[in-house]
Amino acid sequence: MKQLSDCKEYFNDLLFNCLDAGAFEKSIFDSTERAQFETLCDTLKFVYGSAFEAIRPTWTQEALNEYYSNL
């Protein structure tokens, strides 16, 4: 089984896809990108539990910093 840290790059990729597509402004049913991101988060929450919940805000902030610094 992968370590939680091994999933960070995929988390970032899906978050970037959502930002590029404006998916957070749409429902999960109207956006494939958001559906993929939400499914990943639900899966990580199920597999890793509180460890993912604790690291998710940090990963999100780091990804947002990277995304907006490249604009």
PyMOL CGO cylinders between C-alpha atoms (Angstrom):
from pymol import cmd
from pymol.cgo import CYLINDER

trace = [
    CYLINDER, 0.00, 0.00, 0.00, 1.23, 3.48, -0.80, 0.3, 1, 1, 1, 1, 1, 1,
    CYLINDER, 1.23, 3.48, -0.80, 2.18, 5.93, 1.87, 0.3, 1, 1, 1, 1, 1, 1,
    CYLINDER, 2.18, 5.93, 1.87, 0.01, 9.03, 2.21, 0.3, 1, 1, 1, 1, 1, 1,
    CYLINDER, 0.01, 9.03, 2.21, 2.89, 11.25, 1.05, 0.3, 1, 1, 1, 1, 1, 1,
    CYLINDER, 2.89, 11.25, 1.05, 3.02, 9.30, -2.23, 0.3, 1, 1, 1, 1, 1, 1,
    CYLINDER, 3.02, 9.30, -2.23, -0.47, 10.59, -3.06, 0.3, 1, 1, 1, 1, 1, 1,
    CYLINDER, -0.47, 10.59, -3.06, 0.40, 14.29, -2.82, 0.3, 1, 1, 1, 1, 1, 1,
    CYLINDER, 0.40, 14.29, -2.82, 1.40, 14.74, -6.48, 0.3, 1, 1, 1, 1, 1, 1,
    CYLINDER, 1.40, 14.74, -6.48, -1.86, 13.21, -7.72, 0.3, 1, 1, 1, 1, 1, 1,
    CYLINDER, -1.86, 13.21, -7.72, -3.79, 15.40, -5.26, 0.3, 1, 1, 1, 1, 1, 1,
    CYLINDER, -3.79, 15.40, -5.26, -2.01, 18.46, -6.68, 0.3, 1, 1, 1, 1, 1, 1,
    CYLINDER, -2.01, 18.46, -6.68, -2.66, 17.43, -10.29, 0.3, 1, 1, 1, 1, 1, 1,
    CYLINDER, -2.66, 17.43, -10.29, -6.37, 17.00, -9.69, 0.3, 1, 1, 1, 1, 1, 1,
    CYLINDER, -6.37, 17.00, -9.69, -6.58, 20.26, -7.75, 0.3, 1, 1, 1, 1, 1, 1,
    CYLINDER, -6.58, 20.26, -7.75, -4.83, 22.10, -10.61, 0.3, 1, 1, 1, 1, 1, 1,
    CYLINDER, -4.83, 22.10, -10.61, -7.26, 20.54, -13.10, 0.3, 1, 1, 1, 1, 1, 1,
    CYLINDER, -7.26, 20.54, -13.10, -10.16, 21.83, -11.01, 0.3, 1, 1, 1, 1, 1, 1,
    CYLINDER, -10.16, 21.83, -11.01, -8.70, 25.31, -10.86, 0.3, 1, 1, 1, 1, 1, 1,
    CYLINDER, -8.70, 25.31, -10.86, -8.00, 25.37, -14.60, 0.3, 1, 1, 1, 1, 1, 1,
    CYLINDER, -8.00, 25.37, -14.60, -11.56, 24.28, -15.39, 0.3, 1, 1, 1, 1, 1, 1,
    CYLINDER, -11.56, 24.28, -15.39, -13.27, 26.48, -12.79, 0.3, 1, 1, 1, 1, 1, 1,
    CYLINDER, -13.27, 26.48, -12.79, -14.70, 23.29, -11.35, 0.3, 1, 1, 1, 1, 1, 1,
    CYLINDER, -14.70, 23.29, -11.35, -15.15, 24.55, -7.79, 0.3, 1, 1, 1, 1, 1, 1,
    CYLINDER, -15.15, 24.55, -7.79, -17.83, 26.91, -9.08, 0.3, 1, 1, 1, 1, 1, 1,
    CYLINDER, -17.83, 26.91, -9.08, -19.80, 23.96, -10.52, 0.3, 1, 1, 1, 1, 1, 1,
    CYLINDER, -19.80, 23.96, -10.52, -21.57, 21.05, -8.92, 0.3, 1, 1, 1, 1, 1, 1,
    CYLINDER, -21.57, 21.05, -8.92, -19.90, 17.68, -8.75, 0.3, 1, 1, 1, 1, 1, 1,
    CYLINDER, -19.90, 17.68, -8.75, -22.45, 16.46, -11.31, 0.3, 1, 1, 1, 1, 1, 1,
    CYLINDER, -22.45, 16.46, -11.31, -21.51, 19.16, -13.84, 0.3, 1, 1, 1, 1, 1, 1,
    CYLINDER, -21.51, 19.16, -13.84, -17.74, 18.84, -13.61, 0.3, 1, 1, 1, 1, 1, 1,
    CYLINDER, -17.74, 18.84, -13.61, -15.68, 15.73, -14.23, 0.3, 1, 1, 1, 1, 1, 1,
    CYLINDER, -15.68, 15.73, -14.23, -12.64, 17.44, -12.74, 0.3, 1, 1, 1, 1, 1, 1,
    CYLINDER, -12.64, 17.44, -12.74, -14.42, 18.18, -9.48, 0.3, 1, 1, 1, 1, 1, 1,
    CYLINDER, -14.42, 18.18, -9.48, -15.88, 14.68, -9.33, 0.3, 1, 1, 1, 1, 1, 1,
    CYLINDER, -15.88, 14.68, -9.33, -12.38, 13.20, -9.71, 0.3, 1, 1, 1, 1, 1, 1,
    CYLINDER, -12.38, 13.20, -9.71, -10.97, 15.47, -7.02, 0.3, 1, 1, 1, 1, 1, 1,
    CYLINDER, -10.97, 15.47, -7.02, -13.80, 14.79, -4.57, 0.3, 1, 1, 1, 1, 1, 1,
    CYLINDER, -13.80, 14.79, -4.57, -13.53, 11.04, -5.19, 0.3, 1, 1, 1, 1, 1, 1,
    CYLINDER, -13.53, 11.04, -5.19, -9.80, 11.13, -4.49, 0.3, 1, 1, 1, 1, 1, 1,
    CYLINDER, -9.80, 11.13, -4.49, -10.36, 13.06, -1.26, 0.3, 1, 1, 1, 1, 1, 1,
    CYLINDER, -10.36, 13.06, -1.26, -13.10, 10.66, -0.14, 0.3, 1, 1, 1, 1, 1, 1,
    CYLINDER, -13.10, 10.66, -0.14, -10.86, 7.69, -0.92, 0.3, 1, 1, 1, 1, 1, 1,
    CYLINDER, -10.86, 7.69, -0.92, -7.87, 9.15, 0.93, 0.3, 1, 1, 1, 1, 1, 1,
    CYLINDER, -7.87, 9.15, 0.93, -10.12, 9.98, 3.88, 0.3, 1, 1, 1, 1, 1, 1,
    CYLINDER, -10.12, 9.98, 3.88, -11.41, 6.38, 3.92, 0.3, 1, 1, 1, 1, 1, 1,
    CYLINDER, -11.41, 6.38, 3.92, -7.97, 4.78, 3.63, 0.3, 1, 1, 1, 1, 1, 1,
    CYLINDER, -7.97, 4.78, 3.63, -5.87, 7.12, 5.78, 0.3, 1, 1, 1, 1, 1, 1,
    CYLINDER, -5.87, 7.12, 5.78, -8.54, 8.65, 8.04, 0.3, 1, 1, 1, 1, 1, 1,
    CYLINDER, -8.54, 8.65, 8.04, -7.43, 11.41, 10.36, 0.3, 1, 1, 1, 1, 1, 1,
    CYLINDER, -7.43, 11.41, 10.36, -3.92, 11.48, 8.90, 0.3, 1, 1, 1, 1, 1, 1,
    CYLINDER, -3.92, 11.48, 8.90, -5.34, 12.74, 5.60, 0.3, 1, 1, 1, 1, 1, 1,
    CYLINDER, -5.34, 12.74, 5.60, -7.70, 15.17, 7.32, 0.3, 1, 1, 1, 1, 1, 1,
    CYLINDER, -7.70, 15.17, 7.32, -4.72, 16.62, 9.20, 0.3, 1, 1, 1, 1, 1, 1,
    CYLINDER, -4.72, 16.62, 9.20, -2.52, 17.05, 6.11, 0.3, 1, 1, 1, 1, 1, 1,
    CYLINDER, -2.52, 17.05, 6.11, -5.20, 18.13, 3.60, 0.3, 1, 1, 1, 1, 1, 1,
    CYLINDER, -5.20, 18.13, 3.60, -5.17, 21.87, 4.52, 0.3, 1, 1, 1, 1, 1, 1,
    CYLINDER, -5.17, 21.87, 4.52, -1.39, 21.98, 4.20, 0.3, 1, 1, 1, 1, 1, 1,
    CYLINDER, -1.39, 21.98, 4.20, -1.42, 20.19, 0.84, 0.3, 1, 1, 1, 1, 1, 1,
    CYLINDER, -1.42, 20.19, 0.84, -4.18, 22.47, -0.40, 0.3, 1, 1, 1, 1, 1, 1,
    CYLINDER, -4.18, 22.47, -0.40, -2.34, 25.64, 0.64, 0.3, 1, 1, 1, 1, 1, 1,
    CYLINDER, -2.34, 25.64, 0.64, 0.95, 24.48, -0.88, 0.3, 1, 1, 1, 1, 1, 1,
    CYLINDER, 0.95, 24.48, -0.88, -0.81, 23.56, -4.13, 0.3, 1, 1, 1, 1, 1, 1,
    CYLINDER, -0.81, 23.56, -4.13, -2.60, 26.91, -4.28, 0.3, 1, 1, 1, 1, 1, 1,
    CYLINDER, -2.60, 26.91, -4.28, 0.67, 28.76, -3.65, 0.3, 1, 1, 1, 1, 1, 1,
    CYLINDER, 0.67, 28.76, -3.65, 2.33, 26.82, -6.48, 0.3, 1, 1, 1, 1, 1, 1,
    CYLINDER, 2.33, 26.82, -6.48, -0.61, 27.28, -8.84, 0.3, 1, 1, 1, 1, 1, 1,
    CYLINDER, -0.61, 27.28, -8.84, -0.92, 31.03, -8.39, 0.3, 1, 1, 1, 1, 1, 1,
    CYLINDER, -0.92, 31.03, -8.39, 2.84, 31.64, -8.40, 0.3, 1, 1, 1, 1, 1, 1,
    CYLINDER, 2.84, 31.64, -8.40, 2.96, 30.15, -11.92, 0.3, 1, 1, 1, 1, 1, 1,
    CYLINDER, 2.96, 30.15, -11.92, 0.29, 32.47, -13.35, 0.3, 1, 1, 1, 1, 1, 1,
]
cmd.load_cgo(trace, "trace")
